[in-house]
Amino acid sequence: MNTELQLEDDELAVSTRCLHCGELFLKKHKRHRFHSDKCRWAHDDKFNPRSVMANRSRCDRWYRDKHPEAGKVVSLSGAPFIGEHLPGAAVVVSFVGGHVPPLEHGRHVHAAITRLLGLPHESHIPTFTASPYGAGWGIYSPNIDAVRSIAGIRDVVRIGDDRLEISTGPMMKLRSPKVSKRGWRTLRIDTVTPVVIKSTSSVTGKTVVRQLGIASVLNGSLVTLAKLRLGLDIGDRICCEVTAHETERVSVQLHGKLGEIRGFSGHVIVRCNAVGEWLLRSAEQISLGSRVGFGFGRIRVSEFVEEKKQAAGKFFVTPHAVKRYIQRVHRSATYEQALGEIINELDGARFVKERNGAELWRTGRPLRLRVVVGRSNPGLPQILTILPGTT
């Protein structure tokens, strides 16, 4: 039977039983459910079977209710699979005598390859890509029969005012990228030859050459790559965000009716999902953007490794942080034992981000503690508090 007591400060107190052990205690507010911290920790402990089962039931209910929407999370889209190899094939064109035409002669190389392949094409839909490649030019086309027809031949082509003898190597199939992990990842894109990415206004019809500072333009270029060259309709499953870039505008004079081609060179940091990485890895082999038939758009893709601050054990651990470690992580530890454990964990800690005027650090496995570090006071950086991590 509950009784109500009126306190001197007009706070209402109610006698009730502890939700964990059943012991009678005074309830001081409506969310006061446990008579001690020990009972609260035991009840909320993630290893408590009752809590585990309750959490599983809650997750199952959420999945049943939200499954249609959960399946639309773009970041969790898996990479497309089109087989062991990309469509089409590639050959390497070598120039007898060792004189490799520079990118400025891409127009002449384009004309020569077009004649050899015998493929008609529209100006905005190239039927092959060409890239300066070592001692020659690499040629890729999704039409495998056309590539097979020019593999292993010798011919004489006109490059500008010169007539050069060329030889093509054996036909090669390009391996499809292997991207098995889902979720976000950060990549670095370096340009080998200038990249040309354009956007056309739906209102004015004007075409503008971009420096790749706009994520939607990059996404559009990758969608076009997937549809026109790989035969994939990826819809809205791609997500690619430009987080940083150091690029500069470059111009290449191709002479003739094409005149000057404008693009950009440098490197770009992107945050993308598995679909975005797969397309970028594909573009690394068959070029990215427009004017790829003239030697533009060759890129190199690599994982972006950000330089992180290292702890090196140079921190002052405040008594408050030690108490919080005992309370939140190791409840049976003594003060000296907890301090030693904290120092050992900090040896492999790494900086994560700035947060509310302080720094957030993360220790290694298995604990993965979240450590809040302050630098406002003179001397060593201070460990202000410690939060439990997720394994």
C-alpha positions, 0 to 999 in steps of 0.5 A: 500500500502506497503512502504519500508524504509532504516534504518541507520543500513541497516535493511530493514523495511516494513509497513504492517498490524497487523495479529490480529487487522489490525493496520498498523505498521513497519515490521522489519523482515520477521517473524514480524507479530504483532504490539504489544505483546498484539496482539501476545498473543491474537492471539496465545492464546490457548483459542482463537476460531480461534487458537483452530479451526486451531489447530484441523484442523492441528491435523486432517490432521496429523491423516489422513496422519500418522494414519497407522504409529501412530497405530504402536506406541509400548508404546500405545499397550493395554494389552491382554485380554484372559478372566476373568482367565488365562488358566489352573489352580493351586493347593497347595500341602501340606506336612503332618507333616509340613516338607516342602522341601527346594528349593535344593530338587526341583528336587525331588518335580519336579519328584513327581509332574510329576508322579502325573500329568502324563504329558510328557514334553520337558526339555525346555518346562515345562508343569507346574510350581512349587514354594515354597508357605507357608507351601507347594508348589504351582503348576500351569499348563495350562492343566486344566484337569491334574490339576483337576485330582490331586486336593483333593488327598492324596499320598506318594511321595519320596523326597530324602531319605524320603517318605512323605505324601502329600495332595493337595488342591482344584483346583483354577483358577488364575485371569487374571491381570487387566491393563487398562491404556496404555502408559509407567509405571515403575515397581519394580520386586523382586525375591522370589526364584532365577530367571534363564534367559538364552540367546542362541547365534545364531552364536555359539550356546552357552547358557549364564545365564544373570543377567537381565541387558539386556532388550532384554533378559527380553523381550524374556523371557516374549514373551516365557511366553506368547506363551508357557504357555498362548497361546498368540502371542504378536509379537512386541507389548511388550516393557520392558526396564531395567533402574536399577537393584541390583542383584547378582548371586546365585547357587543352588545345585539340585544334580543328573544329573541337578547339579548346577543351576545358576540364580540371586536374587535381584530387578530390575526396569523396564520401560514398556508398558501395555503389559509388565506390564500384562505379568509381573503380570501374571508371578507373579502368574505362575513364570518367566524364565526357570527351573520353574518346579523346583521352580525357577522364583517366583517374586513379582511385585509392582509399583516403587515410586521414592523418590522425592525432595519436595519444602517446600517453601524454594526458592528465587523468582527472579524479572525476574521470577516474570516478566516472570510469569506475561508475560506467565501465568497471564498477568493482575496480579500486581508484588505483586499479581504474587509473592504471586501466585508463592509462593503458587504454589511452596508449592506443587512443586516436582523435575523432573530432571536436565537440563543444569546445573539447576533443573526443578521442576513442580508444581501441578494442575491446572497450572502445572508450569515448574520452573527452579531452580539454585543453583550456588549462595550462599543462598536459591535456586533461581527461575530463570524463570517460564514456562507455563505448560500443564494441 
